[in-house]
């Protein structure tokens, strides 16, 4: 077998592989000799089938297997012998001319194919001692904890049916039918829907028109959907809702006590406060970690400058651009709405893709040299978290992870990255700085972590920096105010956190 390098330009490589027809014939004869004693052919005793007859019957199929094995195994062996690592799966090019293919399978012509790939760039690690970061730390006051506990209590408060008109703060039970141009629309109808007036759960203007109604009242409410409403068939349109009020209930007084805690499934009010404090600490800790990581990545980006494999950058860019395009489509906005152009956006995201790939390679090298590994337990926990997000689809998801090696890699990669960041934090200069909640939450608009560079390239997402106690604070109970409904019965779509 001949291995000839035909291109070595930057990270790009091209290798021509030639296996002489004689070698292919020898391999074929070896395979046929192996099966000679195993096949059963009418008219011949076991092991007595003439080689020529055996080749006539099985030669072509055996050669097809041989070609497939060579194409599958040789690229890895060739790269290993050259001491190279391919950034992506090497591209294999071979003849498609049917006449030539038949000659190769008949061992009458040399088998040639070409490998095209990009090597991973060599990375010479530098000292991390010069990296200096500031870790912002927020002291959580008892007042803040009590404020969030109060919100938990308010979301779990009791209501008592009352006579008379509904006021802000009352809970209304109702049936309604939403219509646009006199025609009912999907998601605009509900029965026995409950709504706390003043909560802001429904589209603007809806709740205000319920104030003053009492049980048994019927009313047609007219509202206009927001121009940026996710459902394009409703965005900006006027709609009517035929409402029948079935019950008006007044809120009971809120008290923070053990009885409230037990209602939420906890043993005491102190335990409730402890959970809420822990959740606030976790939320602040996530923001602190995010800012800390961004500082590290920014400085690593300054330290390491090298050519990045174009195929990796292209794949990363395509992933980013698909997300940007989806965000634009869902929001109904254009690049002009964001004070930019598509050309400028593409340029910015191209730079971002290159940065991500470069930093990914650097972190991979740092982690490898430091012996960072992702354990099976860590992988199992991460997969379990995936399963929790898709109840009822556990079997399909597990099968997906078993059958798709890339799926497991997508789970392992972020775990590995965070462990490398943990390792770096043991080597770099970290200074703690006390800040207020407002200071910690500042500058959190835009993409998190290493996405901060793509300014004005596309519509931004606000980082989820809320500090209200959520459902988890009360171990399954809804704690914060319900999310805003874009229309009765139909919730607005939420941006996914990347």
WOGI-V12345 format. One record per residue. N is the residue number from 1. SS is DSSP state (A for helix, B for strand, O for the rest). Layout:
BEGIN
n->N ss->SS
n->N ss->SS
END
This chain:
BEGIN
n->1 ss->O
n->2 ss->B
n->3 ss->B
n->4 ss->B
n->5 ss->B
n->6 ss->B
n->7 ss->B
n->8 ss->B
n->9 ss->B
n->10 ss->O
n->11 ss->O
n->12 ss->B
n->13 ss->B
n->14 ss->B
n->15 ss->B
n->16 ss->B
n->17 ss->B
n->18 ss->B
n->19 ss->B
n->20 ss->O
n->21 ss->A
n->22 ss->A
n->23 ss->A
n->24 ss->A
n->25 ss->A
n->26 ss->A
n->27 ss->A
n->28 ss->A
n->29 ss->A
n->30 ss->A
n->31 ss->A
n->32 ss->A
n->33 ss->A
n->34 ss->A
n->35 ss->A
n->36 ss->A
n->37 ss->O
n->38 ss->O
n->39 ss->O
n->40 ss->O
n->41 ss->O
n->42 ss->O
n->43 ss->O
n->44 ss->O
n->45 ss->O
n->46 ss->O
n->47 ss->O
n->48 ss->O
n->49 ss->O
n->50 ss->O
n->51 ss->A
n->52 ss->A
n->53 ss->A
n->54 ss->A
n->55 ss->A
n->56 ss->A
n->57 ss->A
n->58 ss->A
n->59 ss->A
n->60 ss->A
n->61 ss->A
n->62 ss->A
n->63 ss->A
n->64 ss->A
n->65 ss->A
n->66 ss->A
n->67 ss->A
n->68 ss->A
n->69 ss->A
n->70 ss->A
n->71 ss->A
n->72 ss->A
n->73 ss->A
n->74 ss->A
n->75 ss->A
n->76 ss->A
n->77 ss->A
n->78 ss->A
n->79 ss->A
n->80 ss->A
n->81 ss->A
n->82 ss->A
n->83 ss->O
n->84 ss->O
n->85 ss->O
n->86 ss->B
n->87 ss->O
n->88 ss->O
n->89 ss->O
n->90 ss->O
n->91 ss->B
n->92 ss->B
n->93 ss->B
n->94 ss->B
n->95 ss->O
n->96 ss->O
n->97 ss->O
n->98 ss->A
n->99 ss->A
n->100 ss->A
n->101 ss->A
n->102 ss->A
n->103 ss->A
n->104 ss->A
n->105 ss->A
n->106 ss->O
n->107 ss->O
n->108 ss->O
n->109 ss->O
n->110 ss->O
n->111 ss->B
n->112 ss->B
n->113 ss->B
n->114 ss->B
n->115 ss->B
n->116 ss->B
n->117 ss->B
n->118 ss->B
n->119 ss->B
n->120 ss->O
n->121 ss->O
n->122 ss->O
n->123 ss->O
n->124 ss->O
n->125 ss->O
n->126 ss->O
n->127 ss->O
n->128 ss->O
n->129 ss->O
n->130 ss->O
n->131 ss->O
n->132 ss->B
n->133 ss->B
n->134 ss->B
n->135 ss->B
n->136 ss->B
n->137 ss->B
n->138 ss->O
n->139 ss->O
n->140 ss->O
n->141 ss->O
n->142 ss->A
n->143 ss->A
n->144 ss->A
n->145 ss->A
n->146 ss->A
n->147 ss->A
n->148 ss->A
n->149 ss->A
n->150 ss->A
n->151 ss->A
n->152 ss->A
n->153 ss->A
n->154 ss->A
n->155 ss->A
n->156 ss->O
n->157 ss->O
n->158 ss->O
n->159 ss->B
n->160 ss->B
n->161 ss->B
n->162 ss->O
n->163 ss->O
n->164 ss->O
n->165 ss->O
n->166 ss->O
n->167 ss->O
n->168 ss->O
n->169 ss->O
n->170 ss->O
n->171 ss->B
n->172 ss->B
n->173 ss->B
n->174 ss->B
n->175 ss->B
n->176 ss->B
n->177 ss->B
n->178 ss->B
n->179 ss->B
n->180 ss->B
n->181 ss->O
n->182 ss->O
n->183 ss->B
n->184 ss->B
n->185 ss->B
n->186 ss->B
n->187 ss->B
n->188 ss->B
n->189 ss->B
n->190 ss->B
n->191 ss->B
n->192 ss->B
n->193 ss->B
n->194 ss->B
n->195 ss->B
n->196 ss->B
n->197 ss->O
n->198 ss->O
n->199 ss->O
n->200 ss->O
n->201 ss->O
n->202 ss->O
n->203 ss->O
n->204 ss->O
n->205 ss->O
n->206 ss->O
n->207 ss->O
n->208 ss->A
n->209 ss->A
n->210 ss->A
n->211 ss->O
n->212 ss->O
n->213 ss->O
n->214 ss->O
n->215 ss->O
n->216 ss->O
n->217 ss->O
n->218 ss->B
n->219 ss->B
n->220 ss->B
n->221 ss->B
n->222 ss->B
n->223 ss->B
n->224 ss->B
n->225 ss->O
n->226 ss->O
n->227 ss->O
n->228 ss->O
n->229 ss->O
n->230 ss->O
n->231 ss->O
n->232 ss->O
n->233 ss->O
n->234 ss->O
n->235 ss->O
n->236 ss->O
n->237 ss->O
n->238 ss->B
n->239 ss->B
n->240 ss->B
n->241 ss->B
n->242 ss->B
n->243 ss->B
n->244 ss->B
n->245 ss->B
n->246 ss->B
n->247 ss->B
n->248 ss->B
n->249 ss->B
n->250 ss->B
n->251 ss->B
n->252 ss->O
n->253 ss->O
n->254 ss->O
n->255 ss->O
n->256 ss->O
n->257 ss->O
n->258 ss->A
n->259 ss->A
n->260 ss->A
n->261 ss->A
n->262 ss->A
n->263 ss->A
n->264 ss->O
n->265 ss->O
n->266 ss->O
n->267 ss->O
n->268 ss->O
n->269 ss->A
n->270 ss->A
n->271 ss->A
n->272 ss->A
n->273 ss->A
n->274 ss->A
n->275 ss->A
n->276 ss->A
n->277 ss->A
n->278 ss->A
n->279 ss->A
n->280 ss->A
n->281 ss->A
n->282 ss->A
n->283 ss->A
n->284 ss->A
n->285 ss->A
n->286 ss->A
n->287 ss->A
n->288 ss->A
n->289 ss->A
n->290 ss->A
n->291 ss->A
n->292 ss->A
n->293 ss->A
n->294 ss->A
n->295 ss->A
n->296 ss->A
n->297 ss->A
n->298 ss->A
n->299 ss->A
n->300 ss->A
n->301 ss->A
n->302 ss->A
n->303 ss->A
n->304 ss->O
n->305 ss->O
n->306 ss->O
n->307 ss->O
n->308 ss->O
n->309 ss->O
n->310 ss->A
n->311 ss->A
n->312 ss->A
n->313 ss->A
n->314 ss->A
n->315 ss->A
n->316 ss->A
n->317 ss->A
n->318 ss->A
n->319 ss->A
n->320 ss->A
n->321 ss->A
n->322 ss->A
n->323 ss->A
n->324 ss->A
n->325 ss->A
n->326 ss->A
n->327 ss->A
n->328 ss->A
n->329 ss->A
n->330 ss->A
n->331 ss->A
n->332 ss->O
n->333 ss->O
n->334 ss->O
n->335 ss->O
n->336 ss->A
n->337 ss->A
n->338 ss->A
n->339 ss->O
n->340 ss->O
n->341 ss->O
n->342 ss->A
n->343 ss->A
n->344 ss->A
n->345 ss->A
n->346 ss->A
n->347 ss->A
n->348 ss->A
n->349 ss->A
n->350 ss->A
n->351 ss->A
n->352 ss->A
n->353 ss->A
n->354 ss->A
n->355 ss->A
n->356 ss->A
n->357 ss->A
n->358 ss->A
n->359 ss->A
n->360 ss->A
n->361 ss->A
n->362 ss->A
n->363 ss->A
n->364 ss->A
n->365 ss->A
n->366 ss->A
n->367 ss->A
n->368 ss->A
n->369 ss->A
n->370 ss->A
n->371 ss->O
n->372 ss->O
n->373 ss->O
n->374 ss->O
n->375 ss->O
n->376 ss->A
n->377 ss->A
n->378 ss->A
n->379 ss->A
n->380 ss->A
n->381 ss->A
n->382 ss->A
n->383 ss->A
n->384 ss->A
n->385 ss->A
n->386 ss->A
n->387 ss->A
n->388 ss->A
n->389 ss->A
n->390 ss->O
n->391 ss->O
n->392 ss->O
n->393 ss->O
n->394 ss->A
n->395 ss->A
n->396 ss->A
n->397 ss->A
n->398 ss->A
n->399 ss->A
n->400 ss->A
n->401 ss->A
n->402 ss->A
n->403 ss->A
n->404 ss->O
n->405 ss->A
n->406 ss->A
n->407 ss->A
n->408 ss->A
n->409 ss->A
n->410 ss->A
n->411 ss->A
n->412 ss->A
n->413 ss->A
n->414 ss->A
n->415 ss->A
n->416 ss->A
n->417 ss->A
n->418 ss->A
n->419 ss->A
n->420 ss->A
n->421 ss->A
n->422 ss->A
n->423 ss->A
n->424 ss->A
n->425 ss->A
n->426 ss->O
n->427 ss->O
n->428 ss->O
n->429 ss->B
n->430 ss->B
n->431 ss->B
n->432 ss->B
n->433 ss->B
n->434 ss->B
n->435 ss->O
n->436 ss->O
n->437 ss->A
n->438 ss->A
n->439 ss->A
n->440 ss->A
n->441 ss->A
n->442 ss->O
n->443 ss->O
n->444 ss->O
n->445 ss->B
n->446 ss->O
n->447 ss->O
n->448 ss->O
n->449 ss->A
n->450 ss->A
n->451 ss->A
n->452 ss->O
n->453 ss->O
n->454 ss->O
n->455 ss->O
n->456 ss->O
n->457 ss->O
n->458 ss->O
n->459 ss->O
n->460 ss->O
n->461 ss->O
n->462 ss->B
n->463 ss->O
n->464 ss->O
n->465 ss->O
n->466 ss->O
n->467 ss->O
n->468 ss->O
n->469 ss->O
n->470 ss->O
n->471 ss->A
n->472 ss->A
n->473 ss->A
n->474 ss->A
n->475 ss->O
n->476 ss->O
n->477 ss->O
n->478 ss->O
n->479 ss->O
n->480 ss->O
n->481 ss->O
n->482 ss->O
n->483 ss->O
n->484 ss->O
n->485 ss->B
n->486 ss->B
n->487 ss->B
n->488 ss->O
n->489 ss->O
n->490 ss->B
n->491 ss->B
n->492 ss->O
n->493 ss->O
n->494 ss->O
n->495 ss->O
n->496 ss->O
n->497 ss->O
n->498 ss->O
END
